[in-house]
């Protein structure tokens, strides 16, 4: 389960960039010593536009 501030979320989210939606969670994980890996450079693709 993932809790967030109330806001609209996209219908589809890439698993390798999900932390971009939750910067406070990413900051918390870094503070706990977790090394976060960068997502795919092609992550800016708009999946809503795909057939």
C-alpha distances in whole Angstrom, upper triangle without the diagonal:
4,7,10,14,15,16,17,15,17,17,17,15,17,14,17,17,13,14,17,15,13,17,16,13,15,18,16,16,19,20,19,21,19,21,19,21,22,21,24,27,27,23,25,26,25,23,24,28,28,29
4,7,10,12,13,14,12,15,15,15,13,15,13,15,14,11,11,14,11,10,13,12,10,12,15,14,14,17,18,17,20,17,19,17,19,20,19,22,24,25,21,22,24,23,22,22,26,27,29
4,7,9,11,13,12,15,16,17,15,17,16,18,16,13,12,14,11,9,12,11,10,13,15,14,14,18,18,18,21,19,21,19,21,22,21,24,26,26,23,24,25,24,23,24,27,28,30
4,6,8,10,10,13,15,16,15,17,16,18,15,12,11,12,9,7,10,9,9,12,14,13,15,17,18,19,21,20,21,19,21,21,20,23,25,25,21,22,24,23,22,22,26,27,30
4,6,9,10,14,17,18,17,19,19,20,18,14,13,14,10,9,11,10,11,14,15,15,17,19,20,21,23,22,24,21,24,23,23,25,27,27,23,23,25,23,24,23,27,28,31
4,7,9,13,15,17,17,20,20,22,19,16,16,16,12,11,14,14,14,17,19,19,20,23,23,24,27,25,27,24,26,25,24,27,28,27,24,23,25,23,23,22,25,27,29
4,6,10,13,15,15,18,19,20,17,15,15,14,10,11,14,14,15,17,19,20,21,23,25,26,28,26,27,24,25,24,23,25,25,25,21,20,22,19,20,19,22,24,26
4,7,9,12,12,16,17,19,17,14,15,14,11,12,15,17,17,19,21,22,23,25,27,28,29,27,28,24,25,24,22,23,24,23,19,18,19,17,17,15,18,21,23
4,7,8,9,12,14,16,13,11,12,12,8,11,14,16,15,17,19,20,21,23,25,26,27,25,25,22,22,21,19,20,21,20,16,16,16,14,14,13,16,18,20
4,5,7,10,13,15,12,10,13,12,10,13,16,18,18,18,21,23,22,24,27,28,29,26,25,22,22,20,17,18,19,17,14,13,13,10,10,9,13,14,17
4,7,10,13,15,14,12,15,15,13,15,19,21,20,21,24,25,25,27,29,30,30,27,27,24,23,22,19,19,20,18,15,15,14,11,9,8,12,13,15
4,7,10,12,11,10,14,13,12,15,18,20,19,19,23,24,23,25,28,28,28,25,25,21,20,19,15,15,17,15,12,12,11,9,7,8,11,11,14
4,6,9,7,6,10,10,9,12,15,17,16,16,19,20,19,21,24,24,25,21,21,17,17,15,12,13,15,13,10,11,11,10,9,10,13,14,16
4,5,5,6,10,10,11,13,15,18,16,15,19,20,19,20,23,23,23,20,19,15,14,12,9,9,12,10,7,10,10,11,9,12,15,14,17
4,6,5,8,10,11,12,15,17,15,14,17,18,16,18,21,21,20,17,16,13,12,11,9,10,13,13,10,13,13,14,13,16,18,18,20
4,6,8,9,11,13,14,16,14,12,16,17,15,16,19,19,19,15,14,10,8,8,5,7,10,11,8,12,13,15,14,17,19,19,22
4,5,6,8,10,11,14,13,11,14,16,14,15,19,19,19,16,14,11,10,8,5,8,10,11,7,10,12,13,13,16,18,18,22
4,5,6,7,10,12,10,10,13,14,13,15,18,18,19,15,15,12,12,11,9,12,14,14,10,12,14,14,14,16,19,19,22
4,5,5,6,9,7,6,9,11,10,11,14,15,16,13,13,9,10,10,10,13,15,16,12,14,17,17,17,19,22,23,26
4,5,6,9,9,8,11,13,13,13,16,18,18,15,15,11,12,10,9,12,13,14,11,12,15,15,16,18,20,22,25
4,6,9,9,9,12,14,14,15,18,19,20,17,17,14,15,14,13,15,16,17,13,13,16,15,16,17,20,21,24
4,6,5,6,9,10,11,13,14,16,17,15,16,13,15,14,14,17,19,19,16,17,19,19,19,20,23,25,28
4,5,5,6,9,10,11,12,14,15,14,14,12,14,14,14,17,18,20,17,17,20,21,22,23,26,27,30
4,5,5,6,9,10,10,12,14,14,15,13,16,16,17,21,22,23,20,21,24,24,25,26,29,30,33
4,5,5,6,9,10,11,13,11,13,11,14,15,16,19,21,23,19,21,23,24,24,25,28,29,32
4,5,5,6,9,10,11,9,10,8,11,12,13,17,18,20,17,19,22,23,23,25,28,29,32
4,5,5,6,9,10,10,11,10,13,14,16,20,21,23,20,22,25,26,27,28,31,32,35
4,5,5,6,9,9,11,11,15,16,18,22,24,26,23,24,27,28,28,30,33,34,37
4,5,5,7,5,8,8,12,14,16,20,22,24,21,23,26,27,27,29,32,32,35
4,5,5,5,6,7,11,13,16,19,21,24,21,23,26,28,28,31,33,34,37
4,5,7,10,11,15,17,19,23,25,27,25,27,30,31,32,34,36,37,40
4,6,9,11,15,18,20,24,26,28,26,28,31,32,32,34,37,37,40
4,6,9,13,16,19,22,24,27,25,27,30,32,32,34,37,37,40
4,6,10,13,15,19,21,24,22,24,27,29,29,31,34,34,37
4,7,10,13,16,18,21,20,22,25,27,27,30,32,32,35
4,7,9,13,15,18,16,19,21,23,24,26,28,28,32
4,7,10,12,15,14,16,19,21,22,25,27,26,30
4,7,9,11,10,13,16,18,19,22,24,24,27
4,6,8,7,10,12,15,16,19,20,20,23
4,5,5,9,10,14,14,18,18,18,21
4,5,7,9,13,14,18,18,18,21
4,5,6,10,11,15,15,14,18
4,5,8,9,13,14,14,17
4,6,9,11,12,13,17
4,6,9,9,9,13
4,5,6,7,11
4,5,5,9
4,6,8
4,7
4
